[in-house]
Protein backbone atom coordinates (compact mmCIF):
# COMPACT_ATOMS: atom_id res chain seq x y z
CA UNK A 1 0.00 0.00 0.00
CA UNK A 2 2.88 2.34 0.79
CA UNK A 3 4.49 1.54 -2.58
CA UNK A 4 1.24 2.44 -4.32
CA UNK A 5 1.18 5.78 -2.53
CA UNK A 6 4.78 6.51 -3.54
CA UNK A 7 3.94 5.82 -7.19
CA UNK A 8 1.39 8.60 -7.28
CA UNK A 9 2.34 12.11 -8.39
CA UNK A 10 2.14 13.34 -4.81
CA UNK A 11 4.31 10.46 -3.60
CA UNK A 12 6.95 11.16 -6.28
CA UNK A 13 6.90 14.82 -5.33
CA UNK A 14 7.44 13.92 -1.68
CA UNK A 15 10.39 11.66 -2.54
CA UNK A 16 11.98 14.44 -4.62
CA UNK A 17 11.63 16.86 -1.73
CA UNK A 18 13.22 14.41 0.68
CA UNK A 19 16.10 13.66 -1.70
CA UNK A 20 16.78 17.35 -2.32
CA UNK A 21 17.37 17.92 1.40
CA UNK A 22 21.11 18.43 1.99
CA UNK A 23 21.12 16.51 5.25
CA UNK A 24 19.52 13.47 3.62
CA UNK A 25 22.01 13.68 0.74
CA UNK A 26 24.89 13.59 3.21
CA UNK A 27 23.42 10.54 4.92
CA UNK A 28 22.88 8.74 1.62
CA UNK A 29 26.37 9.38 0.32
CA UNK A 30 28.84 6.82 1.49
CA UNK A 31 32.32 7.84 2.48
CA UNK A 32 34.41 7.77 -0.71
CA UNK A 33 37.38 6.25 1.12
CA UNK A 34 35.24 3.25 2.11
CA UNK A 35 34.18 2.79 -1.51
CA UNK A 36 37.79 3.07 -2.70
CA UNK A 37 39.03 0.51 -0.17
CA UNK A 38 36.22 -1.91 -1.01
CA UNK A 39 36.93 -1.70 -4.74
CA UNK A 40 40.67 -2.16 -4.22
CA UNK A 41 40.04 -5.14 -1.95
CA UNK A 42 37.73 -6.74 -4.50
CA UNK A 43 40.05 -6.05 -7.43
CA UNK A 44 43.05 -7.53 -5.68
CA UNK A 45 41.26 -10.62 -4.43
CA UNK A 46 41.57 -13.85 -6.37
CA UNK A 47 37.83 -13.85 -6.99
CA UNK A 48 38.01 -10.28 -8.31
CA UNK A 49 40.88 -11.11 -10.64
CA UNK A 50 38.98 -14.08 -12.09
CA UNK A 51 35.92 -11.87 -12.53
CA UNK A 52 37.89 -9.26 -14.52
CA UNK A 53 39.69 -11.89 -16.59
CA UNK A 54 36.34 -13.40 -17.55
CA UNK A 55 34.90 -9.99 -18.28
CA UNK A 56 37.79 -8.99 -20.56
CA UNK A 57 37.41 -12.19 -22.57
CA UNK A 58 34.09 -10.78 -23.80
CA UNK A 59 34.93 -8.78 -26.98
CA UNK A 60 31.98 -6.41 -26.53
CA UNK A 61 33.08 -5.48 -23.03
CA UNK A 62 36.71 -5.11 -24.09
CA UNK A 63 35.76 -2.73 -26.91
CA UNK A 64 33.46 -0.69 -24.68
CA UNK A 65 36.12 -0.51 -21.96
CA UNK A 66 38.80 0.53 -24.44
CA UNK A 67 36.56 3.24 -25.90
CA UNK A 68 35.74 4.58 -22.45
CA UNK A 69 39.42 4.81 -21.53
CA UNK A 70 40.70 6.14 -24.86
CA UNK A 71 41.05 9.79 -23.84
CA UNK A 72 42.84 8.86 -20.62
CA UNK A 73 45.22 6.55 -22.51
CA UNK A 74 45.98 9.25 -25.07
CA UNK A 75 46.67 11.76 -22.30
CA UNK A 76 48.91 9.24 -20.51
CA UNK A 77 50.88 8.53 -23.68
CA UNK A 78 51.31 12.24 -24.44
CA UNK A 79 52.49 12.85 -20.89
CA UNK A 80 54.91 9.94 -21.12
CA UNK A 81 56.33 11.24 -24.42
CA UNK A 82 57.19 14.50 -22.67
CA UNK A 83 58.89 12.69 -19.78
CA UNK A 84 62.70 12.68 -20.27
CA UNK A 85 63.15 9.42 -18.35
CA UNK A 86 60.55 7.66 -20.54
CA UNK A 87 62.17 9.10 -23.69
CA UNK A 88 65.55 7.79 -22.57
CA UNK A 89 64.13 4.31 -22.02
CA UNK A 90 62.47 4.29 -25.44
CA UNK A 91 65.74 5.40 -27.03
CA UNK A 92 67.60 2.57 -25.27
CA UNK A 93 65.11 0.10 -26.70
CA UNK A 94 65.29 1.57 -30.20
CA UNK A 95 69.12 1.57 -30.17
CA UNK A 96 69.25 -2.10 -29.33
CA UNK A 97 70.70 -3.75 -32.48
CA UNK A 98 68.27 -6.65 -32.25
CA UNK A 99 65.27 -4.29 -32.11
CA UNK A 100 66.62 -2.19 -34.99
CA UNK A 101 67.11 -5.34 -37.07
CA UNK A 102 63.56 -6.49 -36.27
CA UNK A 103 62.12 -3.10 -37.23
CA UNK A 104 63.98 -3.14 -40.54
CA UNK A 105 62.76 -6.63 -41.30
CA UNK A 106 59.19 -5.58 -40.47
CA UNK A 107 59.37 -2.51 -42.69
CA UNK A 108 60.58 -4.64 -45.57
CA UNK A 109 57.45 -6.85 -45.56
CA UNK A 110 54.73 -6.71 -48.21
CA UNK A 111 51.91 -5.66 -45.81
CA UNK A 112 53.94 -2.71 -44.51
CA UNK A 113 54.88 -1.64 -48.02
CA UNK A 114 51.23 -1.88 -49.04
CA UNK A 115 50.18 0.21 -46.04
CA UNK A 116 52.91 2.78 -46.75
CA UNK A 117 51.72 3.06 -50.35
CA UNK A 118 48.15 3.53 -49.15
CA UNK A 119 49.22 6.27 -46.71
CA UNK A 120 51.28 8.01 -49.37
CA UNK A 121 48.40 7.96 -51.85
CA UNK A 122 46.02 9.31 -49.20
CA UNK A 123 48.53 12.01 -48.38
CA UNK A 124 48.91 13.04 -52.02
CA UNK A 125 45.12 13.23 -52.33
CA UNK A 126 44.99 15.81 -49.54
CA UNK A 127 44.21 19.30 -50.88
CA UNK A 128 46.78 20.84 -48.55
CA UNK A 129 49.56 18.56 -49.81
CA UNK A 130 48.50 19.12 -53.41
CA UNK A 131 48.70 22.88 -52.89
CA UNK A 132 52.17 22.53 -51.33
CA UNK A 133 53.39 20.38 -54.21
CA UNK A 134 51.95 22.83 -56.70
CA UNK A 135 53.81 25.69 -55.00
CA UNK A 136 57.06 23.69 -55.03
CA UNK A 137 56.64 22.88 -58.73
CA UNK A 138 55.96 26.54 -59.54
CA UNK A 139 59.06 27.57 -57.61
CA UNK A 140 61.22 25.00 -59.42
CA UNK A 141 59.76 26.01 -62.79
CA UNK A 142 60.49 29.68 -62.12
CA UNK A 143 64.04 28.83 -61.08
CA UNK A 144 64.54 26.78 -64.27
CA UNK A 145 63.16 29.59 -66.40
CA UNK A 146 65.39 32.14 -64.65
CA UNK A 147 68.43 29.90 -65.12
CA UNK A 148 67.72 29.31 -68.81
CA UNK A 149 67.15 33.04 -69.40
CA UNK A 150 70.40 33.94 -67.67
CA UNK A 151 72.20 31.16 -69.55
CA UNK A 152 70.83 32.40 -72.91
CA UNK A 153 71.76 35.93 -71.96
CA UNK A 154 75.34 34.85 -71.24
CA UNK A 155 75.51 32.81 -74.46
CA UNK A 156 74.10 35.66 -76.46
CA UNK A 157 76.60 38.13 -75.07
CA UNK A 158 79.59 35.81 -75.47
CA UNK A 159 78.32 34.01 -78.57
CA UNK A 160 77.16 37.20 -80.28
CA UNK A 161 80.63 38.68 -80.00
CA UNK A 162 82.11 35.62 -81.68
CA UNK A 163 79.66 35.81 -84.56
CA UNK A 164 80.61 39.42 -85.21
CA UNK A 165 84.27 38.48 -85.19
CA UNK A 166 83.60 35.60 -87.55
CA UNK A 167 81.70 37.77 -90.00
CA UNK A 168 84.37 40.53 -89.97
CA UNK A 169 87.32 38.20 -90.36
CA UNK A 170 88.58 37.57 -93.91
CA UNK A 171 87.52 34.32 -95.48
N, C-alpha and C positions, 0 to 999 in steps of 0.2 A: 504494500500500500504506500509506503514511503517512497519507493522507487517511482511509482506512478505519479506521485505528487511532484517529484523532482523533474520528471519529464515534461511537465506543463511549462508554459511560458513563464509563469510566475516562479516556478521552482528553478528554472534555468537562470532567471534574473537574480534570484537569491544566491545561487551558487557563484555567479559572476561577482556579486558584491562581496561575498566572503573571500573569494580568491584574490580580489583586488586589494584587500586589507594587507598593509605592509607587515603587520605582526604575524599574520597567518602565513604569508610568503616566507618569512624567516623560519618559521617552524617547519614548513614543508621542505625547504631546501636542506639538503644534507651537507654536512661539512665536506668540502672538496678534498681535503686531505684524506678523509676516510674512503672516499670513492677512489682516489688515486692508489692508495695502499691496497684496496681490494682488487683493483684491476691488475696491479703489478703482481700480487700474490697469485691470482688466477692465471696470468700469462706465464709466470715462471713455473707453475706446477706442471707435473707430468701430464695430468689430465688436460690442462690448458694448452700445452704444446701439441698434444694429439688433436685437440679440437681445431687449432689453427692449421695444422698440417692437412687435415681432412678438408677444411674450408678452402684452402688455397689450391687443392687439387681440382676444385670446380672451376672450369674456365670462365664461366659467367662472373663468378665472384672475383676471380683474379683480375679480369678486365675492369670491372667496376672499381675495385680497390686501386688499381694502377691509375685509372682516370681521376679518382678522387685525390690521389697524392701527387699528381703530375706537377702542379705548380710548386709544391714544396720541394720536390726532387730537383726541378729546374733551378730553384733558388739555391738549394744546397750545392749543386754542381757549379753554379756561377760563383758562389762564395768560395768553394774549394779551389777553383781556377785562379782566384785572386790571392790565395794563401801561398806564400813563398815556400813553406815547408812541403806542401802538397806538390807544388810545381817541381821542386827538387826531386821528390820521389818519382814523379812521372818521368822526369828527364833520365833518372837512373835506369828506369825500366826500359825506356826507348833507346838508351845507349848500349844496352846489353846486346852483344853481337848475335846471340841466338834469337832475340826478339826482332832485331833489325832484319835478319835473314828470313824469319817467318813472315814479316810484313811484306818484304819484297816478293816472296813466293806467292803470297795472297794477292798482291796487286797484279801479278802476272797471270792470273787465272782468267778464263773466258767470262765467267759471270761478272767479275769486277770490271773487266774491259767493257762489257756490254752496258753495265750501269754507268760507267764513266762516259761512254758515248751518249747515252740517254741524257745525262746531266748536261753535257756540253751542248747537245742539240736544244734542250730546253732553255739553256742560258742564251744561246744565239737567237732564240725566238723572242726573247724579252725585248720589248721596245726600248728600254733604257740601254741595253747592250748594243742593240742595232744602231741607236743614235750615236753612241760612243765610237763604234766601228766606223760609221759614216764620217764622223769628224776626223778620225785618224786617217782615213783614206783621202779625205779632202786635203788634209795637211800634207800628206806625202805627195799627192798630186801637185799641189802648189810648189812644194820644194823641188820636185822633178822639173816642173815647168821653169821655175826660176833658174835652176842649174843649166837647163838646155839653152835658155835665152842668154845667160851669161857666157856659156860655152860658145854659142854661135857668134855672140858679140866679139869674143876674143879671137875666134877664127876669122871673122870678117875683118877685124882690124889687122891681124897679122897676115892673113891670107890675101887680103885686098892689096896690101903693099907689095906682095910678091907678084901678083898679077900685073900690077903697073910696071914693075921692074921687067917682067917677062915681055910685056908688050913694047917697052921702050928699048930693049936690048936688040942689037942687030942680029938678023937671022941669017 
